[in-house]
Amino acid sequence: MLKNTFQHIPVLVGPAAEMLVWNPSGLYVDGTLGGGGHSAAFLSRLDPSGQVIGFDKDVDAVAASKERFKDQSGHISIMHHDFMNIEELLAGLNIGMVDGVFLDLGLSSYQIDTPERGFSFMADGPLDMRMNQTETRSASDIINRATEEELKHILYDYGEERLARPLAKAIIKSRQKATLQTTTNLVKIIKEVVRHRPVIKTCARVFQALRIAVNNELERLKSTLGSILPLLKPEGRLGIIAYHSLEDRMIKHTFREWATNCTCPPGLPQCVCQKEAYVTILTKRPIRPIEPEILGNPRARSAKLRMVEKLPGSTLKVA
């Protein structure tokens, strides 16, 4: 049973559904189901033969979406899975290729607003931050066991935090006195290091960095990008919404690489690299929320939607 009602305002629903669902009779995958907001929009654009497969690694999200779509079970299948395992999941369902895949990489409002999940620095809660509650490693494990150098790396590389070194030192010093167990414990340390600088932005960067580390977000995204493209049918589409620069940069560079033809140096009489473009980029610039959406949902402010379409003649197929 959910401790709080699972409420989440999905971001960029209209553009995502309009661009992703190109075949109304097709099969689409929502790899970050959440509360089902995007999947509901996909379903609304499908005819009776269209299908959605939705999965999420958050058990609360899966429970909420199963309740939401209980009367549409013939059109949507809901499972507790990590999108990183999409290839294995589809193979287990005897599905070779799909018409579209969608990922929304952000946290849900429910996750942020539930103190017991430990994602927010605005409320007291355990240092958890696990998106998948069945995983064992939490933010507390990292904070209390990582070396000073490992903490500095996490805070600087994943949070782009300039005070990474003094923050790491302060965490080590504090945990020598007592185990750090709550978000309040961590915020107190941050405030002591930041002093007169704006503390909210530093807290946001530190909590982002820890969340990325706990959930291996960048590694999971990189692995997933490497497996999704062969699963798309010709003209199939992949849409991803990212919320911070590290994710968006990876997605942008990957899409550009997929869309690039021959990379041989100019002047060669013929191509020797045999590089071919696999996709066309549908979003030359990322789609971002317009002002009315941001006013209604300030957490949407940093969202960026990018989408590609697999070229009909692409030779890239499932191995």
TORKOL-4160 file (C-alpha; in steps of 0.2 Angstrom, whole numbers, padded with zeros to 4 digits, m for minus):
319
<pt num="1" X="0000" Y="0000" Z="0000"/>
<pt num="2" X="0006" Y="0017" Z="m0004"/>
<pt num="3" X="0010" Y="0028" Z="0011"/>
<pt num="4" X="0005" Y="0044" Z="0001"/>
<pt num="5" X="m0006" Y="0045" Z="m0014"/>
<pt num="6" X="0005" Y="0044" Z="m0030"/>
<pt num="7" X="0003" Y="0061" Z="m0038"/>
<pt num="8" X="0014" Y="0067" Z="m0052"/>
<pt num="9" X="0012" Y="0080" Z="m0065"/>
<pt num="10" X="0020" Y="0073" Z="m0081"/>
<pt num="11" X="0031" Y="0085" Z="m0091"/>
<pt num="12" X="0029" Y="0089" Z="m0110"/>
<pt num="13" X="0015" Y="0076" Z="m0112"/>
<pt num="14" X="0008" Y="0084" Z="m0127"/>
<pt num="15" X="0024" Y="0085" Z="m0138"/>
<pt num="16" X="0030" Y="0068" Z="m0132"/>
<pt num="17" X="0014" Y="0059" Z="m0137"/>
<pt num="18" X="0012" Y="0069" Z="m0153"/>
<pt num="19" X="0030" Y="0065" Z="m0159"/>
<pt num="20" X="0032" Y="0047" Z="m0152"/>
<pt num="21" X="0015" Y="0039" Z="m0158"/>
<pt num="22" X="0017" Y="0039" Z="m0177"/>
<pt num="23" X="0008" Y="0022" Z="m0179"/>
<pt num="24" X="m0009" Y="0022" Z="m0170"/>
<pt num="25" X="m0009" Y="0003" Z="m0172"/>
<pt num="26" X="0009" Y="0001" Z="m0165"/>
<pt num="27" X="0017" Y="m0006" Z="m0150"/>
<pt num="28" X="0026" Y="0007" Z="m0138"/>
<pt num="29" X="0037" Y="0006" Z="m0123"/>
<pt num="30" X="0036" Y="0018" Z="m0108"/>
<pt num="31" X="0052" Y="0013" Z="m0099"/>
<pt num="32" X="0049" Y="0026" Z="m0085"/>
<pt num="33" X="0030" Y="0023" Z="m0081"/>
<pt num="34" X="0029" Y="0033" Z="m0065"/>
<pt num="35" X="0011" Y="0038" Z="m0062"/>
<pt num="36" X="0006" Y="0034" Z="m0080"/>
<pt num="37" X="0004" Y="0052" Z="m0086"/>
<pt num="38" X="0014" Y="0049" Z="m0102"/>
<pt num="39" X="0007" Y="0032" Z="m0105"/>
<pt num="40" X="m0011" Y="0038" Z="m0104"/>
<pt num="41" X="m0007" Y="0051" Z="m0118"/>
<pt num="42" X="0001" Y="0037" Z="m0129"/>
<pt num="43" X="m0015" Y="0027" Z="m0126"/>
<pt num="44" X="m0026" Y="0041" Z="m0131"/>
<pt num="45" X="m0018" Y="0042" Z="m0148"/>
<pt num="46" X="m0019" Y="0023" Z="m0152"/>
<pt num="47" X="m0033" Y="0013" Z="m0160"/>
<pt num="48" X="m0040" Y="m0003" Z="m0152"/>
<pt num="49" X="m0025" Y="m0013" Z="m0159"/>
<pt num="50" X="m0012" Y="m0002" Z="m0152"/>
<pt num="51" X="m0003" Y="m0007" Z="m0136"/>
<pt num="52" X="0009" Y="0000" Z="m0123"/>
<pt num="53" X="0021" Y="m0009" Z="m0112"/>
<pt num="54" X="0025" Y="0001" Z="m0096"/>
<pt num="55" X="0038" Y="m0003" Z="m0083"/>
<pt num="56" X="0046" Y="0006" Z="m0069"/>
<pt num="57" X="0059" Y="0001" Z="m0056"/>
<pt num="58" X="0049" Y="0010" Z="m0042"/>
<pt num="59" X="0037" Y="m0002" Z="m0034"/>
<pt num="60" X="0026" Y="0012" Z="m0029"/>
<pt num="61" X="0025" Y="0019" Z="m0046"/>
<pt num="62" X="0020" Y="0001" Z="m0053"/>
<pt num="63" X="0007" Y="m0001" Z="m0040"/>
<pt num="64" X="m0001" Y="0016" Z="m0044"/>
<pt num="65" X="m0001" Y="0014" Z="m0062"/>
<pt num="66" X="m0009" Y="m0004" Z="m0061"/>
<pt num="67" X="m0023" Y="0005" Z="m0051"/>
<pt num="68" X="m0024" Y="0019" Z="m0064"/>
<pt num="69" X="m0025" Y="0007" Z="m0079"/>
<pt num="70" X="m0035" Y="m0007" Z="m0071"/>
<pt num="71" X="m0049" Y="m0005" Z="m0084"/>
<pt num="72" X="m0037" Y="m0004" Z="m0099"/>
<pt num="73" X="m0027" Y="m0020" Z="m0095"/>
<pt num="74" X="m0031" Y="m0026" Z="m0113"/>
<pt num="75" X="m0021" Y="m0011" Z="m0120"/>
<pt num="76" X="m0007" Y="m0009" Z="m0107"/>
<pt num="77" X="0005" Y="m0021" Z="m0099"/>
<pt num="78" X="0013" Y="m0015" Z="m0083"/>
<pt num="79" X="0028" Y="m0023" Z="m0075"/>
<pt num="80" X="0041" Y="m0019" Z="m0061"/>
<pt num="81" X="0057" Y="m0018" Z="m0072"/>
<pt num="82" X="0072" Y="m0007" Z="m0074"/>
<pt num="83" X="0073" Y="0001" Z="m0092"/>
<pt num="84" X="0091" Y="m0004" Z="m0093"/>
<pt num="85" X="0084" Y="m0022" Z="m0095"/>
<pt num="86" X="0073" Y="m0017" Z="m0110"/>
<pt num="87" X="0081" Y="m0030" Z="m0122"/>
<pt num="88" X="0079" Y="m0044" Z="m0110"/>
<pt num="89" X="0062" Y="m0039" Z="m0105"/>
<pt num="90" X="0055" Y="m0038" Z="m0123"/>
<pt num="91" X="0064" Y="m0055" Z="m0128"/>
<pt num="92" X="0055" Y="m0063" Z="m0113"/>
<pt num="93" X="0039" Y="m0057" Z="m0120"/>
<pt num="94" X="0043" Y="m0063" Z="m0138"/>
<pt num="95" X="0044" Y="m0046" Z="m0145"/>
<pt num="96" X="0057" Y="m0042" Z="m0158"/>
<pt num="97" X="0054" Y="m0024" Z="m0162"/>
<pt num="98" X="0043" Y="m0010" Z="m0156"/>
<pt num="99" X="0036" Y="0006" Z="m0164"/>
<pt num="100" X="0043" Y="0018" Z="m0151"/>
<pt num="101" X="0052" Y="0019" Z="m0134"/>
<pt num="102" X="0050" Y="0033" Z="m0122"/>
<pt num="103" X="0061" Y="0038" Z="m0106"/>
<pt num="104" X="0057" Y="0052" Z="m0094"/>
<pt num="105" X="0073" Y="0052" Z="m0083"/>
<pt num="106" X="0067" Y="0064" Z="m0069"/>
<pt num="107" X="0061" Y="0060" Z="m0052"/>
<pt num="108" X="0042" Y="0059" Z="m0049"/>
<pt num="109" X="0034" Y="0072" Z="m0038"/>
<pt num="110" X="0029" Y="0058" Z="m0027"/>
<pt num="111" X="0047" Y="0053" Z="m0024"/>
<pt num="112" X="0052" Y="0070" Z="m0020"/>
<pt num="113" X="0037" Y="0074" Z="m0009"/>
<pt num="114" X="0039" Y="0058" Z="0001"/>
<pt num="115" X="0051" Y="0061" Z="0015"/>
<pt num="116" X="0054" Y="0042" Z="0018"/>
<pt num="117" X="0062" Y="0041" Z="0001"/>
<pt num="118" X="0075" Y="0053" Z="0006"/>
<pt num="119" X="0076" Y="0063" Z="m0011"/>
<pt num="120" X="0073" Y="0080" Z="m0004"/>
<pt num="121" X="0084" Y="0091" Z="0006"/>
<pt num="122" X="0068" Y="0101" Z="0011"/>
<pt num="123" X="0061" Y="0088" Z="0023"/>
<pt num="124" X="0069" Y="0077" Z="0036"/>
<pt num="125" X="0070" Y="0059" Z="0031"/>
<pt num="126" X="0082" Y="0044" Z="0029"/>
<pt num="127" X="0097" Y="0045" Z="0018"/>
<pt num="128" X="0090" Y="0033" Z="0005"/>
<pt num="129" X="0087" Y="0040" Z="m0013"/>
<pt num="130" X="0085" Y="0023" Z="m0020"/>
<pt num="131" X="0073" Y="0023" Z="m0035"/>
<pt num="132" X="0071" Y="0004" Z="m0034"/>
<pt num="133" X="0067" Y="0000" Z="m0016"/>
<pt num="134" X="0073" Y="m0018" Z="m0019"/>
<pt num="135" X="0091" Y="m0012" Z="m0021"/>
<pt num="136" X="0103" Y="m0013" Z="m0006"/>
<pt num="137" X="0114" Y="0002" Z="m0008"/>
<pt num="138" X="0107" Y="0018" Z="m0002"/>
<pt num="139" X="0114" Y="0036" Z="0000"/>
<pt num="140" X="0118" Y="0032" Z="0018"/>
<pt num="141" X="0130" Y="0018" Z="0012"/>
<pt num="142" X="0139" Y="0030" Z="0001"/>
<pt num="143" X="0140" Y="0045" Z="0014"/>
<pt num="144" X="0146" Y="0033" Z="0028"/>
<pt num="145" X="0158" Y="0022" Z="0018"/>
<pt num="146" X="0165" Y="0031" Z="0003"/>
<pt num="147" X="0183" Y="0038" Z="0005"/>
<pt num="148" X="0186" Y="0056" Z="0004"/>
<pt num="149" X="0192" Y="0055" Z="m0014"/>
<pt num="150" X="0177" Y="0045" Z="m0019"/>
<pt num="151" X="0165" Y="0058" Z="m0011"/>
<pt num="152" X="0174" Y="0072" Z="m0020"/>
<pt num="153" X="0173" Y="0063" Z="m0036"/>
<pt num="154" X="0154" Y="0060" Z="m0034"/>
<pt num="155" X="0150" Y="0078" Z="m0029"/>
<pt num="156" X="0161" Y="0086" Z="m0042"/>
<pt num="157" X="0158" Y="0074" Z="m0057"/>
<pt num="158" X="0139" Y="0071" Z="m0054"/>
<pt num="159" X="0134" Y="0087" Z="m0046"/>
<pt num="160" X="0147" Y="0099" Z="m0054"/>
<pt num="161" X="0149" Y="0106" Z="m0036"/>
<pt num="162" X="0164" Y="0118" Z="m0034"/>
<pt num="163" X="0165" Y="0115" Z="m0016"/>
<pt num="164" X="0166" Y="0096" Z="m0018"/>
<pt num="165" X="0183" Y="0094" Z="m0009"/>
<pt num="166" X="0178" Y="0104" Z="0007"/>
<pt num="167" X="0161" Y="0096" Z="0008"/>
<pt num="168" X="0169" Y="0078" Z="0006"/>
<pt num="169" X="0181" Y="0083" Z="0021"/>
<pt num="170" X="0167" Y="0089" Z="0031"/>
<pt num="171" X="0157" Y="0073" Z="0028"/>
<pt num="172" X="0172" Y="0062" Z="0033"/>
<pt num="173" X="0175" Y="0073" Z="0049"/>
<pt num="174" X="0157" Y="0072" Z="0054"/>
<pt num="175" X="0154" Y="0054" Z="0052"/>
<pt num="176" X="0169" Y="0050" Z="0063"/>
<pt num="177" X="0159" Y="0057" Z="0077"/>
<pt num="178" X="0143" Y="0048" Z="0073"/>
<pt num="179" X="0135" Y="0039" Z="0058"/>
<pt num="180" X="0125" Y="0051" Z="0046"/>
<pt num="181" X="0108" Y="0044" Z="0045"/>
<pt num="182" X="0096" Y="0058" Z="0039"/>
<pt num="183" X="0094" Y="0071" Z="0026"/>
<pt num="184" X="0094" Y="0084" Z="0040"/>
<pt num="185" X="0112" Y="0078" Z="0045"/>
<pt num="186" X="0118" Y="0081" Z="0028"/>
<pt num="187" X="0110" Y="0098" Z="0026"/>
<pt num="188" X="0118" Y="0104" Z="0042"/>
<pt num="189" X="0135" Y="0099" Z="0035"/>
<pt num="190" X="0132" Y="0108" Z="0019"/>
<pt num="191" X="0127" Y="0124" Z="0028"/>
<pt num="192" X="0142" Y="0124" Z="0039"/>
<pt num="193" X="0153" Y="0123" Z="0023"/>
<pt num="194" X="0144" Y="0135" Z="0012"/>
<pt num="195" X="0142" Y="0148" Z="0026"/>
<pt num="196" X="0137" Y="0164" Z="0018"/>
<pt num="197" X="0135" Y="0158" Z="0000"/>
<pt num="198" X="0117" Y="0153" Z="m0006"/>
<pt num="199" X="0114" Y="0136" Z="0002"/>
<pt num="200" X="0099" Y="0129" Z="m0008"/>
<pt num="201" X="0109" Y="0127" Z="m0025"/>
<pt num="202" X="0123" Y="0118" Z="m0016"/>
<pt num="203" X="0110" Y="0107" Z="m0007"/>
<pt num="204" X="0102" Y="0103" Z="m0024"/>
<pt num="205" X="0119" Y="0099" Z="m0032"/>
<pt num="206" X="0124" Y="0088" Z="m0018"/>
<pt num="207" X="0108" Y="0078" Z="m0017"/>
<pt num="208" X="0108" Y="0076" Z="m0036"/>
<pt num="209" X="0125" Y="0069" Z="m0036"/>
<pt num="210" X="0121" Y="0057" Z="m0022"/>
<pt num="211" X="0105" Y="0051" Z="m0031"/>
<pt num="212" X="0115" Y="0049" Z="m0047"/>
<pt num="213" X="0128" Y="0038" Z="m0038"/>
<pt num="214" X="0115" Y="0028" Z="m0028"/>
<pt num="215" X="0105" Y="0023" Z="m0044"/>
<pt num="216" X="0120" Y="0022" Z="m0056"/>
<pt num="217" X="0110" Y="0034" Z="m0067"/>
<pt num="218" X="0123" Y="0039" Z="m0080"/>
<pt num="219" X="0130" Y="0021" Z="m0082"/>
<pt num="220" X="0112" Y="0014" Z="m0084"/>
<pt num="221" X="0108" Y="0028" Z="m0097"/>
<pt num="222" X="0123" Y="0024" Z="m0107"/>
<pt num="223" X="0120" Y="0005" Z="m0107"/>
<pt num="224" X="0102" Y="0008" Z="m0112"/>
<pt num="225" X="0106" Y="0019" Z="m0126"/>
<pt num="226" X="0117" Y="0006" Z="m0133"/>
<pt num="227" X="0103" Y="m0007" Z="m0133"/>
<pt num="228" X="0087" Y="0002" Z="m0138"/>
<pt num="229" X="0091" Y="0007" Z="m0156"/>
<pt num="230" X="0091" Y="m0011" Z="m0163"/>
<pt num="231" X="0074" Y="m0014" Z="m0155"/>
<pt num="232" X="0066" Y="0000" Z="m0165"/>
<pt num="233" X="0056" Y="m0004" Z="m0181"/>
<pt num="234" X="0061" Y="0006" Z="m0197"/>
<pt num="235" X="0053" Y="0023" Z="m0193"/>
<pt num="236" X="0052" Y="0019" Z="m0175"/>
<pt num="237" X="0055" Y="0033" Z="m0163"/>
<pt num="238" X="0065" Y="0035" Z="m0147"/>
<pt num="239" X="0061" Y="0050" Z="m0136"/>
<pt num="240" X="0070" Y="0055" Z="m0120"/>
<pt num="241" X="0067" Y="0069" Z="m0107"/>
<pt num="242" X="0082" Y="0074" Z="m0097"/>
<pt num="243" X="0083" Y="0086" Z="m0083"/>
<pt num="244" X="0102" Y="0089" Z="m0080"/>
<pt num="245" X="0116" Y="0093" Z="m0091"/>
<pt num="246" X="0126" Y="0077" Z="m0089"/>
<pt num="247" X="0111" Y="0066" Z="m0095"/>
<pt num="248" X="0106" Y="0078" Z="m0109"/>
<pt num="249" X="0124" Y="0080" Z="m0115"/>
<pt num="250" X="0125" Y="0061" Z="m0117"/>
<pt num="251" X="0109" Y="0060" Z="m0126"/>
<pt num="252" X="0113" Y="0074" Z="m0138"/>
<pt num="253" X="0130" Y="0067" Z="m0142"/>
<pt num="254" X="0123" Y="0049" Z="m0145"/>
<pt num="255" X="0109" Y="0055" Z="m0156"/>
<pt num="256" X="0122" Y="0065" Z="m0166"/>
<pt num="257" X="0133" Y="0050" Z="m0168"/>
<pt num="258" X="0118" Y="0039" Z="m0174"/>
<pt num="259" X="0113" Y="0053" Z="m0186"/>
<pt num="260" X="0131" Y="0055" Z="m0194"/>
<pt num="261" X="0136" Y="0047" Z="m0210"/>
<pt num="262" X="0154" Y="0044" Z="m0216"/>
<pt num="263" X="0167" Y="0051" Z="m0205"/>
<pt num="264" X="0182" Y="0049" Z="m0216"/>
<pt num="265" X="0194" Y="0064" Z="m0218"/>
<pt num="266" X="0190" Y="0075" Z="m0233"/>
<pt num="267" X="0200" Y="0071" Z="m0249"/>
<pt num="268" X="0199" Y="0052" Z="m0248"/>
<pt num="269" X="0193" Y="0045" Z="m0265"/>
<pt num="270" X="0181" Y="0033" Z="m0256"/>
<pt num="271" X="0174" Y="0029" Z="m0239"/>
<pt num="272" X="0184" Y="0017" Z="m0229"/>
<pt num="273" X="0175" Y="0020" Z="m0212"/>
<pt num="274" X="0159" Y="0012" Z="m0218"/>
<pt num="275" X="0150" Y="0023" Z="m0205"/>
<pt num="276" X="0131" Y="0025" Z="m0209"/>
<pt num="277" X="0117" Y="0036" Z="m0202"/>
<pt num="278" X="0105" Y="0025" Z="m0192"/>
<pt num="279" X="0092" Y="0039" Z="m0187"/>
<pt num="280" X="0086" Y="0056" Z="m0192"/>
<pt num="281" X="0085" Y="0069" Z="m0177"/>
<pt num="282" X="0067" Y="0075" Z="m0175"/>
<pt num="283" X="0072" Y="0089" Z="m0163"/>
<pt num="284" X="0086" Y="0099" Z="m0170"/>
<pt num="285" X="0085" Y="0109" Z="m0153"/>
<pt num="286" X="0077" Y="0101" Z="m0138"/>
<pt num="287" X="0059" Y="0104" Z="m0134"/>
<pt num="288" X="0057" Y="0113" Z="m0118"/>
<pt num="289" X="0041" Y="0117" Z="m0107"/>
<pt num="290" X="0033" Y="0134" Z="m0112"/>
<pt num="291" X="0029" Y="0147" Z="m0098"/>
<pt num="292" X="0011" Y="0141" Z="m0094"/>
<pt num="293" X="0018" Y="0123" Z="m0090"/>
<pt num="294" X="0032" Y="0130" Z="m0080"/>
<pt num="295" X="0020" Y="0141" Z="m0070"/>
<pt num="296" X="0009" Y="0126" Z="m0066"/>
<pt num="297" X="0024" Y="0114" Z="m0062"/>
<pt num="298" X="0040" Y="0123" Z="m0058"/>
<pt num="299" X="0049" Y="0106" Z="m0058"/>
<pt num="300" X="0047" Y="0106" Z="m0076"/>
<pt num="301" X="0059" Y="0121" Z="m0079"/>
<pt num="302" X="0074" Y="0111" Z="m0083"/>
<pt num="303" X="0066" Y="0097" Z="m0094"/>
<pt num="304" X="0073" Y="0094" Z="m0112"/>
<pt num="305" X="0064" Y="0082" Z="m0124"/>
<pt num="306" X="0075" Y="0075" Z="m0138"/>
<pt num="307" X="0068" Y="0062" Z="m0151"/>
<pt num="308" X="0075" Y="0052" Z="m0166"/>
<pt num="309" X="0067" Y="0042" Z="m0179"/>
<pt num="310" X="0076" Y="0026" Z="m0186"/>
<pt num="311" X="0079" Y="0027" Z="m0204"/>
<pt num="312" X="0069" Y="0015" Z="m0215"/>
<pt num="313" X="0085" Y="0009" Z="m0224"/>
<pt num="314" X="0095" Y="0006" Z="m0208"/>
<pt num="315" X="0104" Y="m0010" Z="m0207"/>
<pt num="316" X="0105" Y="m0010" Z="m0188"/>
<pt num="317" X="0094" Y="m0024" Z="m0182"/>
<pt num="318" X="0093" Y="m0035" Z="m0167"/>
<pt num="319" X="0108" Y="m0047" Z="m0166"/>
